[in-house]
Structures are given as structure tokens and as C-alpha cells.
Amino acid sequence: MSQTYEFQMAMTCEGCAGAAKRVLGKLGDKVTNVETSVENQKVTVTSSMTSDELLAELQKTGKEVKFIGAV
Amino acid sequence: MSQTYEFQMAMTCEGCAGAAKRVLGKLGDKVTNVETSVENQKVTVTSSMTSDELLAELQKTGKEVKFIGAV
């Protein structure tokens, strides 16, 4: 059972966006899709994990991250 | 007893460099100085921790990181 969540994340280049992708990529099949937009400062994640768990993972990057909501 | 270490880290903007600083900043007084250079792709850390411990922390950012050596 998976859900899609949106997070606001401070990303100023594609390297920043790549960091978000790689951190979520370490979670294996618990994360089935990740989309990043530097322009909109947004990370969209489809996952079987909770938004709190995903937020904690994204915060490991050292970026400022906020949970926006489920899509 | 602290030591200064150099790491090579893939950083393409100041946001990337800031992520490295913030992740190391969470370690409190175990890290006494951090310098980043996007131009040289280098993070210089003065810490009481081992290079392996610091490498693990820097890898949390989702960036590619390598330990270069003690300074």
C-alpha cells in the first residue's frame, strides 16, 4: 500500500536534487517513485513509508525540508 | 584531541556546500571547524571523530564523498 507525498525542499541546483534522489534511492522498494523540481523547490515521493519517516530521511541531506501533504 | 581531515565531495553550488556544513553542524562540539570549497570540491573538517565516522556522516547528504587524508 503506497501513497504519494509532496515535500518542500531547499534545492538550488541539480546536485541538490540528486542528493534527495540518492537518499531516497537507498530505501529500496519502500520508495517506488521520486520526482524533484528545483524550480518549484518540491520533491514528490511515492512510498509505503509514512510522511514522517520520509521527512526524517530527507532531512539527513542537510537541506531544509517541510512536508506539504499527500497528493 | 582533534585532527583535521580533507574529503573530496561532489558539490555543484553553495546549497550543496551548506548541506555538508549543516550535517556536520549537528555533531556539536565533536566538530570544531568546517571549511567547504565548491571550486575545489573539498570539505576540510577539524574533529575529535575518526575519518570513517566523518565519512559516514557526510555520506548521509546523498553526495559522492571520498576521504583524501589527514592534513
N, CA and C atoms of all chains as a GROMACS GRO file, in nm:
protein
  426
    1MET      N    1   0.086  -0.118   0.000
    1MET     CA    2   0.000   0.000   0.000
    1MET      C    3   0.089   0.123   0.000
    2SER      N    4   0.087   0.197  -0.110
    2SER     CA    5   0.175   0.314  -0.113
    2SER      C    6   0.095   0.441  -0.142
    3GLN      N    7   0.159   0.551  -0.103
    3GLN     CA    8   0.095   0.681  -0.111
    3GLN      C    9   0.196   0.779  -0.171
    4THR      N   10   0.143   0.887  -0.229
    4THR     CA   11   0.231   0.989  -0.285
    4THR      C   12   0.227   1.115  -0.199
    5TYR      N   13   0.345   1.163  -0.164
    5TYR     CA   14   0.359   1.278  -0.074
    5TYR      C   15   0.440   1.388  -0.141
    6GLU      N   16   0.410   1.511  -0.104
    6GLU     CA   17   0.490   1.624  -0.152
    6GLU      C   18   0.564   1.689  -0.036
    7PHE      N   19   0.690   1.721  -0.063
    7PHE     CA   20   0.774   1.791   0.034
    7PHE      C   21   0.831   1.916  -0.031
    8GLN      N   22   0.840   2.022   0.047
    8GLN     CA   23   0.911   2.141   0.002
    8GLN      C   24   1.054   2.127   0.048
    9MET      N   25   1.147   2.146  -0.043
    9MET     CA   26   1.287   2.126  -0.008
    9MET      C   27   1.374   2.233  -0.072
   10ALA      N   28   1.466   2.288   0.007
   10ALA     CA   29   1.557   2.393  -0.043
   10ALA      C   30   1.660   2.331  -0.136
   11MET      N   31   1.640   2.347  -0.267
   11MET     CA   32   1.734   2.292  -0.366
   11MET      C   33   1.772   2.405  -0.461
   12THR      N   34   1.904   2.427  -0.475
   12THR     CA   35   1.944   2.538  -0.562
   12THR      C   36   2.015   2.492  -0.689
   13CYS      N   37   2.036   2.362  -0.704
   13CYS     CA   38   2.094   2.312  -0.830
   13CYS      C   39   2.054   2.166  -0.847
   14GLU      N   40   2.089   2.110  -0.962
   14GLU     CA   41   2.055   1.969  -0.987
   14GLU      C   42   2.134   1.875  -0.895
   15GLY      N   43   2.246   1.923  -0.843
   15GLY     CA   44   2.321   1.843  -0.746
   15GLY      C   45   2.243   1.828  -0.617
   16CYS      N   46   2.174   1.932  -0.576
   16CYS     CA   47   2.087   1.928  -0.458
   16CYS      C   48   1.973   1.828  -0.482
   17ALA      N   49   1.912   1.836  -0.600
   17ALA     CA   50   1.801   1.745  -0.633
   17ALA      C   51   1.851   1.601  -0.638
   18GLY      N   52   1.970   1.582  -0.693
   18GLY     CA   53   2.027   1.448  -0.700
   18GLY      C   54   2.051   1.390  -0.562
   19ALA      N   55   2.088   1.474  -0.467
   19ALA     CA   56   2.110   1.427  -0.330
   19ALA      C   57   1.980   1.371  -0.272
   20ALA      N   58   1.870   1.441  -0.295
   20ALA     CA   59   1.739   1.393  -0.247
   20ALA      C   60   1.707   1.257  -0.310
   21LYS      N   61   1.731   1.247  -0.439
   21LYS     CA   62   1.704   1.120  -0.510
   21LYS      C   63   1.789   1.006  -0.457
   22ARG      N   64   1.916   1.035  -0.432
   22ARG     CA   65   2.004   0.927  -0.386
   22ARG      C   66   1.970   0.882  -0.246
   23VAL      N   67   1.936   0.976  -0.157
   23VAL     CA   68   1.900   0.938  -0.020
   23VAL      C   69   1.774   0.850  -0.022
   24LEU      N   70   1.676   0.890  -0.101
   24LEU     CA   71   1.553   0.809  -0.109
   24LEU      C   72   1.578   0.678  -0.183
   25GLY      N   73   1.673   0.680  -0.275
   25GLY     CA   74   1.707   0.560  -0.350
   25GLY      C   75   1.766   0.450  -0.263
   26LYS      N   76   1.824   0.490  -0.148
   26LYS     CA   77   1.881   0.391  -0.055
   26LYS      C   78   1.773   0.310   0.015
   27LEU      N   79   1.648   0.353   0.006
   27LEU     CA   80   1.539   0.288   0.081
   27LEU      C   81   1.479   0.169   0.005
   28GLY      N   82   1.537   0.137  -0.110
   28GLY     CA   83   1.495   0.018  -0.184
   28GLY      C   84   1.352   0.026  -0.231
   29ASP      N   85   1.279  -0.087  -0.225
   29ASP     CA   86   1.146  -0.091  -0.284
   29ASP      C   87   1.038  -0.029  -0.193
   30LYS      N   88   1.081   0.030  -0.082
   30LYS     CA   89   0.986   0.106   0.000
   30LYS      C   90   0.954   0.241  -0.064
   31VAL      N   91   1.038   0.281  -0.160
   31VAL     CA   92   1.013   0.404  -0.235
   31VAL      C   93   1.002   0.366  -0.382
   32THR      N   94   0.886   0.389  -0.443
   32THR     CA   95   0.866   0.343  -0.581
   32THR      C   96   0.880   0.454  -0.685
   33ASN      N   97   0.870   0.580  -0.642
   33ASN     CA   98   0.891   0.689  -0.738
   33ASN      C   99   0.935   0.816  -0.666
   34VAL      N  100   1.027   0.889  -0.731
   34VAL     CA  101   1.073   1.018  -0.677
   34VAL      C  102   1.080   1.117  -0.793
   35GLU      N  103   1.018   1.232  -0.776
   35GLU     CA  104   1.034   1.338  -0.874
   35GLU      C  105   1.080   1.463  -0.801
   36THR      N  106   1.176   1.533  -0.862
   36THR     CA  107   1.226   1.655  -0.798
   36THR      C  108   1.210   1.773  -0.894
   37SER      N  109   1.180   1.888  -0.838
   37SER     CA  110   1.175   2.010  -0.917
   37SER      C  111   1.249   2.120  -0.843
   38VAL      N  112   1.365   2.158  -0.898
   38VAL     CA  113   1.442   2.267  -0.839
   38VAL      C  114   1.363   2.397  -0.855
   39GLU      N  115   1.298   2.411  -0.969
   39GLU     CA  116   1.222   2.534  -0.996
   39GLU      C  117   1.113   2.556  -0.891
   40ASN      N  118   1.041   2.447  -0.859
   40ASN     CA  119   0.932   2.459  -0.762
   40ASN      C  120   0.973   2.424  -0.620
   41GLN      N  121   1.102   2.388  -0.600
   41GLN     CA  122   1.151   2.351  -0.465
   41GLN      C  123   1.067   2.238  -0.407
   42LYS      N  124   1.041   2.138  -0.490
   42LYS     CA  125   0.948   2.033  -0.450
   42LYS      C  126   1.002   1.893  -0.480
   43VAL      N  127   0.980   1.802  -0.383
   43VAL     CA  128   1.013   1.661  -0.401
   43VAL      C  129   0.884   1.583  -0.385
   44THR      N  130   0.851   1.502  -0.484
   44THR     CA  131   0.729   1.420  -0.481
   44THR      C  132   0.770   1.274  -0.471
   45VAL      N  133   0.720   1.207  -0.369
   45VAL     CA  134   0.766   1.072  -0.338
   45VAL      C  135   0.647   0.976  -0.328
   46THR      N  136   0.657   0.864  -0.396
   46THR     CA  137   0.557   0.758  -0.381
   46THR      C  138   0.622   0.646  -0.302
   47SER      N  139   0.558   0.612  -0.188
   47SER     CA  140   0.626   0.523  -0.093
   47SER      C  141   0.525   0.451  -0.004
   48SER      N  142   0.570   0.338   0.050
   48SER     CA  143   0.491   0.267   0.152
   48SER      C  144   0.522   0.320   0.292
   49MET      N  145   0.618   0.412   0.302
   49MET     CA  146   0.655   0.469   0.432
   49MET      C  147   0.562   0.585   0.468
   50THR      N  148   0.569   0.625   0.594
   50THR     CA  149   0.487   0.739   0.638
   50THR      C  150   0.556   0.870   0.599
   51SER      N  151   0.480   0.979   0.601
   51SER     CA  152   0.539   1.109   0.569
   51SER      C  153   0.646   1.148   0.671
   52ASP      N  154   0.626   1.111   0.797
   52ASP     CA  155   0.726   1.141   0.900
   52ASP      C  156   0.857   1.068   0.874
   53GLU      N  157   0.846   0.942   0.835
   53GLU     CA  158   0.966   0.863   0.805
   53GLU      C  159   1.041   0.922   0.685
   54LEU      N  160   0.966   0.961   0.583
   54LEU     CA  161   1.028   1.019   0.463
   54LEU      C  162   1.091   1.154   0.495
   55LEU      N  163   1.023   1.232   0.578
   55LEU     CA  164   1.078   1.362   0.618
   55LEU      C  165   1.212   1.344   0.689
   56ALA      N  166   1.219   1.246   0.779
   56ALA     CA  167   1.343   1.220   0.852
   56ALA      C  168   1.455   1.181   0.755
   57GLU      N  169   1.421   1.101   0.655
   57GLU     CA  170   1.523   1.062   0.555
   57GLU      C  171   1.571   1.183   0.476
   58LEU      N  172   1.477   1.265   0.431
   58LEU     CA  173   1.514   1.383   0.352
   58LEU      C  174   1.596   1.482   0.434
   59GLN      N  175   1.568   1.490   0.564
   59GLN     CA  176   1.643   1.583   0.650
   59GLN      C  177   1.789   1.542   0.665
   60LYS      N  178   1.819   1.413   0.643
   60LYS     CA  179   1.959   1.368   0.650
   60LYS      C  180   2.047   1.440   0.550
   61THR      N  181   1.987   1.489   0.442
   61THR     CA  182   2.066   1.558   0.339
   61THR      C  183   2.124   1.690   0.388
   62GLY      N  184   2.074   1.740   0.500
   62GLY     CA  185   2.119   1.870   0.549
   62GLY      C  186   2.045   1.986   0.484
   63LYS      N  187   1.942   1.954   0.406
   63LYS     CA  188   1.861   2.059   0.344
   63LYS      C  189   1.741   2.090   0.433
   64GLU      N  190   1.688   2.209   0.414
   64GLU     CA  191   1.565   2.245   0.484
   64GLU      C  192   1.448   2.177   0.410
   65VAL      N  193   1.369   2.100   0.484
   65VAL     CA  194   1.259   2.024   0.422
   65VAL      C  195   1.134   2.040   0.505
   66LYS      N  196   1.020   2.052   0.436
   66LYS     CA  197   0.890   2.057   0.504
   66LYS      C  198   0.794   1.964   0.433
   67PHE      N  199   0.709   1.896   0.508
   67PHE     CA  200   0.605   1.813   0.448
   67PHE      C  201   0.492   1.904   0.403
   68ILE      N  202   0.452   1.893   0.278
   68ILE     CA  203   0.340   1.974   0.229
   68ILE      C  204   0.209   1.898   0.246
   69GLY      N  205   0.203   1.775   0.194
   69GLY     CA  206   0.079   1.699   0.208
   69GLY      C  207   0.079   1.576   0.120
   70ALA      N  208  -0.023   1.493   0.136
   70ALA     CA  209  -0.041   1.377   0.050
   70ALA      C  210  -0.110   1.425  -0.078
   71VAL      N  211  -0.077   1.360  -0.189
   71VAL     CA  212  -0.134   1.402  -0.318
   71VAL      C  213  -0.257   1.317  -0.352
   72MET      N  214   4.130   1.577   2.185
   72MET     CA  215   4.232   1.555   2.080
   72MET      C  216   4.164   1.558   1.945
   73SER      N  217   4.190   1.663   1.868
   73SER     CA  218   4.122   1.669   1.739
   73SER      C  219   4.222   1.675   1.624
   74GLN      N  220   4.174   1.638   1.509
   74GLN     CA  221   4.256   1.625   1.390
   74GLN      C  222   4.183   1.691   1.274
   75THR      N  223   4.257   1.734   1.173
   75THR     CA  224   4.194   1.795   1.055
   75THR      C  225   4.204   1.699   0.936
   76TYR      N  226   4.090   1.677   0.874
   76TYR     CA  227   4.080   1.582   0.762
   76TYR      C  228   4.028   1.651   0.638
   77GLU      N  229   4.068   1.601   0.523
   77GLU     CA  230   4.013   1.652   0.397
   77GLU      C  231   3.932   1.544   0.326
   78PHE      N  232   3.818   1.586   0.274
   78PHE     CA  233   3.732   1.497   0.197
   78PHE      C  234   3.705   1.560   0.062
   79GLN      N  235   3.699   1.476  -0.040
   79GLN     CA  236   3.655   1.522  -0.171
   79GLN      C  237   3.505   1.498  -0.178
   80MET      N  238   3.430   1.600  -0.215
   80MET     CA  239   3.284   1.587  -0.216
   80MET      C  240   3.226   1.656  -0.338
   81ALA      N  241   3.132   1.588  -0.404
   81ALA     CA  242   3.067   1.643  -0.524
   81ALA      C  243   2.971   1.754  -0.483
   82MET      N  244   3.013   1.878  -0.504
   82MET     CA  245   2.929   1.994  -0.470
   82MET      C  246   2.922   2.084  -0.592
   83THR      N  247   2.802   2.116  -0.635
   83THR     CA  248   2.790   2.199  -0.755
   83THR      C  249   2.735   2.339  -0.726
   84CYS      N  250   2.696   2.366  -0.602
   84CYS     CA  251   2.651   2.502  -0.569
   84CYS      C  252   2.671   2.526  -0.420
   85GLU      N  253   2.646   2.647  -0.376
   85GLU     CA  254   2.664   2.677  -0.233
   85GLU      C  255   2.560   2.605  -0.147
   86GLY      N  256   2.448   2.566  -0.209
   86GLY     CA  257   2.347   2.487  -0.136
   86GLY      C  258   2.402   2.349  -0.100
   87CYS      N  259   2.477   2.293  -0.192
   87CYS     CA  260   2.544   2.164  -0.168
   87CYS      C  261   2.644   2.178  -0.053
   88ALA      N  262   2.724   2.285  -0.058
   88ALA     CA  263   2.824   2.309   0.046
   88ALA      C  264   2.756   2.332   0.181
   89GLY      N  265   2.644   2.405   0.179
   89GLY     CA  266   2.569   2.431   0.302
   89GLY      C  267   2.517   2.302   0.363
   90ALA      N  268   2.478   2.207   0.279
   90ALA     CA  269   2.429   2.078   0.329
   90ALA      C  270   2.539   2.007   0.408
   91ALA      N  271   2.660   2.009   0.354
   91ALA     CA  272   2.773   1.945   0.424
   91ALA      C  273   2.794   2.013   0.560
   92LYS      N  274   2.789   2.146   0.559
   92LYS     CA  275   2.810   2.220   0.684
   92LYS      C  276   2.702   2.190   0.787
   93ARG      N  277   2.577   2.182   0.740
   93ARG     CA  278   2.467   2.158   0.835
   93ARG      C  279   2.472   2.017   0.894
   94VAL      N  280   2.506   1.918   0.808
   94VAL     CA  281   2.515   1.780   0.858
   94VAL      C  282   2.625   1.770   0.965
   95LEU      N  283   2.739   1.832   0.939
   95LEU     CA  284   2.848   1.828   1.036
   95LEU      C  285   2.816   1.915   1.157
   96GLY      N  286   2.738   2.020   1.137
   96GLY     CA  287   2.698   2.108   1.246
   96GLY      C  288   2.612   2.038   1.350
   97LYS      N  289   2.544   1.931   1.308
   97LYS     CA  290   2.460   1.854   1.401
   97LYS      C  291   2.542   1.774   1.501
   98LEU      N  292   2.673   1.762   1.477
   98LEU     CA  293   2.756   1.677   1.562
   98LEU      C  294   2.810   1.751   1.685
   99GLY      N  295   2.768   1.876   1.701
   99GLY     CA  296   2.803   1.952   1.822
   99GLY      C  297   2.951   1.977   1.833
  100ASP      N  298   3.003   1.969   1.956
  100ASP     CA  299   3.142   2.009   1.977
  100ASP      C  300   3.242   1.899   1.939
  101LYS      N  301   3.191   1.791   1.880
  101LYS     CA  302   3.284   1.691   1.825
  101LYS      C  303   3.345   1.739   1.694
  102VAL      N  304   3.283   1.843   1.636
  102VAL     CA  305   3.337   1.904   1.514
  102VAL      C  306   3.365   2.051   1.544
  103THR      N  307   3.491   2.091   1.537
  103THR     CA  308   3.525   2.228   1.578
  103THR      C  309   3.543   2.323   1.461
  104ASN      N  310   3.566   2.271   1.341
  104ASN     CA  311   3.575   2.361   1.225
  104ASN      C  312   3.541   2.286   1.097
  105VAL      N  313   3.471   2.357   1.007
  105VAL     CA  314   3.438   2.301   0.876
  105VAL      C  315   3.462   2.409   0.772
  106GLU      N  316   3.536   2.375   0.668
  106GLU     CA  317   3.552   2.466   0.555
  106GLU      C  318   3.514   2.391   0.429
  107THR      N  319   3.441   2.459   0.341
  107THR     CA  320   3.399   2.394   0.216
  107THR      C  321   3.448   2.478   0.099
  108SER      N  322   3.485   2.409  -0.009
  108SER     CA  323   3.520   2.478  -0.133
  108SER      C  324   3.451   2.408  -0.248
  109VAL      N  325   3.352   2.476  -0.306
  109VAL     CA  326   3.284   2.420  -0.423
  109VAL      C  327   3.384   2.414  -0.540
  110GLU      N  328   3.466   2.517  -0.550
  110GLU     CA  329   3.563   2.523  -0.659
  110GLU      C  330   3.657   2.402  -0.659
  111ASN      N  331   3.704   2.366  -0.539
  111ASN     CA  332   3.798   2.254  -0.528
  111ASN      C  333   3.731   2.123  -0.491
  112GLN      N  334   3.597   2.125  -0.476
  112GLN     CA  335   3.522   2.004  -0.441
  112GLN      C  336   3.579   1.943  -0.312
  113LYS      N  337   3.604   2.028  -0.215
  113LYS     CA  338   3.673   1.982  -0.095
  113LYS      C  339   3.604   2.029   0.033
  114VAL      N  340   3.597   1.939   0.131
  114VAL     CA  341   3.547   1.972   0.264
  114VAL      C  342   3.659   1.943   0.363
  115THR      N  343   3.694   2.042   0.443
  115THR     CA  344   3.801   2.027   0.541
  115THR      C  345   3.738   2.034   0.680
  116VAL      N  346   3.762   1.932   0.761
  116VAL     CA  347   3.693   1.918   0.889
  116VAL      C  348   3.792   1.899   1.001
  117THR      N  349   3.776   1.975   1.107
  117THR     CA  350   3.857   1.954   1.228
  117THR      C  351   3.765   1.893   1.333
  118SER      N  352   3.803   1.776   1.384
  118SER     CA  353   3.710   1.698   1.466
  118SER      C  354   3.783   1.601   1.557
  119SER      N  355   3.714   1.562   1.664
  119SER     CA  356   3.766   1.456   1.751
  119SER      C  357   3.721   1.318   1.701
  120MET      N  358   3.640   1.316   1.596
  120MET     CA  359   3.592   1.189   1.542
  120MET      C  360   3.694   1.130   1.443
  121THR      N  361   3.676   1.002   1.409
  121THR     CA  362   3.766   0.939   1.311
  121THR      C  363   3.722   0.978   1.170
  122SER      N  364   3.810   0.957   1.074
  122SER     CA  365   3.777   0.988   0.934
  122SER      C  366   3.662   0.900   0.886
  123ASP      N  367   3.657   0.775   0.931
  123ASP     CA  368   3.548   0.685   0.892
  123ASP      C  369   3.414   0.735   0.943
  124GLU      N  370   3.411   0.783   1.066
  124GLU     CA  371   3.287   0.837   1.123
  124GLU      C  372   3.242   0.961   1.047
  125LEU      N  373   3.337   1.047   1.015
  125LEU     CA  374   3.303   1.170   0.942
  125LEU      C  375   3.257   1.138   0.801
  126LEU      N  376   3.322   1.039   0.739
  126LEU     CA  377   3.282   0.997   0.604
  126LEU      C  378   3.136   0.949   0.605
  127ALA      N  379   3.101   0.869   0.705
  127ALA     CA  380   2.964   0.817   0.716
  127ALA      C  381   2.864   0.932   0.731
  128GLU      N  382   2.902   1.032   0.810
  128GLU     CA  383   2.812   1.148   0.827
  128GLU      C  384   2.795   1.224   0.696
  129LEU      N  385   2.906   1.248   0.627
  129LEU     CA  386   2.899   1.323   0.501
  129LEU      C  387   2.820   1.246   0.395
  130GLN      N  388   2.828   1.113   0.400
  130GLN     CA  389   2.755   1.033   0.301
  130GLN      C  390   2.604   1.042   0.319
  131LYS      N  391   2.561   1.077   0.439
  131LYS     CA  392   2.417   1.095   0.462
  131LYS      C  393   2.357   1.202   0.371
  132THR      N  394   2.440   1.296   0.328
  132THR     CA  395   2.389   1.403   0.242
  132THR      C  396   2.343   1.354   0.105
  133GLY      N  397   2.381   1.230   0.068
  133GLY     CA  398   2.346   1.182  -0.065
  133GLY      C  399   2.446   1.225  -0.172
  134LYS      N  400   2.554   1.288  -0.128
  134LYS     CA  401   2.659   1.331  -0.221
  134LYS      C  402   2.767   1.225  -0.228
  135GLU      N  403   2.841   1.226  -0.339
  135GLU     CA  404   2.955   1.137  -0.351
  135GLU      C  405   3.070   1.196  -0.270
  136VAL      N  406   3.125   1.118  -0.178
  136VAL     CA  407   3.231   1.168  -0.089
  136VAL      C  408   3.344   1.068  -0.080
  137LYS      N  409   3.466   1.117  -0.079
  137LYS     CA  410   3.583   1.031  -0.058
  137LYS      C  411   3.673   1.096   0.044
  138PHE      N  412   3.735   1.012   0.128
  138PHE     CA  413   3.833   1.063   0.223
  138PHE      C  414   3.964   1.084   0.148
  139ILE      N  415   4.022   1.204   0.161
  139ILE     CA  416   4.151   1.230   0.095
  139ILE      C  417   4.266   1.199   0.191
  140GLY      N  418   4.261   1.259   0.312
  140GLY     CA  419   4.370   1.234   0.405
  140GLY      C  420   4.366   1.330   0.523
  141ALA      N  421   4.450   1.305   0.619
  141ALA     CA  422   4.464   1.396   0.732
  141ALA      C  423   4.561   1.507   0.689
  142VAL      N  424   4.536   1.626   0.742
  142VAL     CA  425   4.617   1.741   0.699
  142VAL      C  426   4.730   1.762   0.799
   0.00000   0.00000   0.00000
